Amino acid sequence: MNADGTDRSTTDPLDLRVLRRDEWDRWYDTLLRAFGGVPEPAEERALYRSLTDFDRSLGVWEGDACVGTAGAFRFRMSVPGGARVPTAGVTMVGVAATHRRRGVLTSMMRRQLDDIRSWGEPLAALTASEPAIYGRFGYGAATVQIGAEIDTGKVRLSVPAGTDDVRLRYAAPAAVLDVCEAVYARLVPGRPGMLARQPGWERLGLLDPESARDGASPLQCVLASRDGEVTGYARFRVRPGWGQGGAEGTVLLADLEGLDPATRAALWRFLADIDLTTTLSVRNRPADDGWQYQVSDLRRCGPRPRDVLYVRLVDVGAALAARTYRAPVDVVFEVEDAFCPWNTGRWRLAGNEKGASCVPAADPADLALSVRELGAAYLGGVSLTALAGAGRVRELRPGALAEAALGFGSDVAPWLPHGF
């Protein structure tokens, strides 16, 4: 409202521009209000300010009021074959409730994808608070995470040979951060969807504000070792609880990584056997996580899948050439991309387990699909055959679908280990 009582929205045009450092607090407060307005703990707010790429962050302003926010972290994401491909981690997207249906989000998505293309990053990825929003901008759901509430009072683990050779010890999470990060870094090339952590991102796993513990302990850490080498770790909290029959505590798993099956089994067994607890609560694990095949009764674990990472091919040719293919593939795609028209047209993909090329083509198309389906299938966790069964991919040459679907698959389920 202006001083004369007139509606400022009728006099001040919307201004989309790159974020300035002195605008960050107002910009971030707009984002928090879009997500309900609950203040973040000071240490979490400070971390995200330090991680913000100001030259890659956008704000929409009406006078001195921020009404829209969007950012894009610099990431390198693992893809099938182990390459870590430059990826824009789309984040902090919000629009003031007073400015819905005025094209604010569309204008930010348009500018952002143009910017990402100019930066030479072939991929964009995000975690969607409202999945229905991002399909129209070309993002496809590419990974699934598994959550569970494991009844450790009744479920037992069958562990592989060598598990008893793994030694565990408690350690202060911050004191062993470098060791844990070394384990994580070794795992990144082997699982599509994992992010090679840039400096500063390692601190995300240490966030432990008391206000967010909900009655649980401070963050704890256990290191696993074999033959004197650290081979894994688990970070977790314990929330005590008591019922008529005695202790009913809950172990809240935050993070678990291991370099081999015995290490992972030793960590899971430890978490399931912590005294005075009867439940192991799991929020984010890979869809093919091994514990599911070690428990005595999966039904008592209540596994629940959830879509997580949405992937968008910003440059179809560069993105498809950046990964490898499980089996030889030589197909021509007819790609539809209304939001990024430079991708629209025919692309010839030729590749195998050693490498690939993808270039514009004049040959007849073998498969027709939109860039959204390519994003969903890109990391190997969503089958092109399944998308065809849903009517989202059309086979134009007999046999092309089976060939492409086999090539696009991944032996390991893609997974995003943490949000952004």
Steps between C-alpha positions, in 0.01 A plus 500: 500500500628845411494796740193638322307178559518372141589140421874492425457192282324718244787750487820299549595253224648164592879499473681168447870528576806325642515505879724753674673413827324774695163359388551146629309529830188644337529247218537207738216620723276501192598139435431396861159669494413311180570178693284597797701771672660290775844648581800275448757438774777759482769246410296363207425848370868594524604185313265566211612860476859380472402248231295744293646573156395864470581526130278193438208615717200695375248721670181660377438839658208736515651823618701402808290188568629160393218288353692213335817299563703237313857374515729251327788337685812384315500122521662203332264203493597141441338340193507143365860421417638700792552841341421798722311735271459876565146543631304802612340417833177700478404614847333760722207546261210693646232751402317730740138393543395854409657462155376164378372465143697799380770305315764543772604133511496461123719807456754366752504154339544657155791719610658223704504240221640757258773576755580132559538448127734800477711354784552182297330273752306227317284397798274662756356317800272582791304351787136599461283606792207490254579256217209612283669835443819398324389263227396790282855631519644168378602333827439125540501295822825300478569354846313333784600484864384244755386583852417245769409447864682177585359308797834401652327316782376237256712535185839335477783554251676222312847639436765392246831334573760744628258714697655392830839621377377859486590711802279786615579799719323816606647830382402864519333578164700818436831340599473226235330702227797477262518122539128463433521727197780285358271195521215691336722625217606144413135400462387785273613358162326170568145626543320735260336800662760550771661843524874556520493731799647845441681681785255597771241233423662254739365716785142414403536160664604662829201732540361420842289783645338405829168642383485240221574189710142443619610341824791306351865505599766714335642352182714191560749329270646150478795414277551157346850365430658190346872427518563847641320683216178695548246338268174661609306712744153564637359822642188477710304623800319308773162605632422327831149370560321290757179299500325263735725219388822695546735684267367603157774729371556589136824522305476775238741429217644810335771356274667164437771419248722196460754383245403132509207275600657387828558857613147604418357193672706568814366855517138393447535226764643748747215746446241224540655382829539828692382451857158628609375544142239307302476697175752604237358794303638541148415794274721495192661186364558368145221294346733198482652541848631166626332499842169418326642159407654434841198557727298203619164668435482788253133562580594601854727766351225680309716610204354800320628645171503870417602691190796729568725631224353659188739525204486728197718474191599859421716388205369169366806422290759574768301330775443173313864493389623548858384161626566145387249230406465153645455345155571633149241749383459678167168682481356826371281687746231747397512736798232751595605788723263796493677686781855462361443488124869451420451137608201439272573276202672175414808379685706194414640323806771242446669352804606205711671430833809695392348827380246669277428774252173684443459740209217656298370262233299507178425126507147373573425486872496169688343627825295811577485654846527828686802629688313420821514126426868525414560663839310226681695222324838675495649353821383147423238467772189542283448266206421636157283191460295599804461853362389354167242291685364825640479650153786740568743347245400393147689232312532588132741222399428146626766391745628849574327519838653178632844605375484844659344380825773241551772752426359768731472268800729506801619204707482725808193701595560876472481685830533850640649468850406848622285789399601846389 
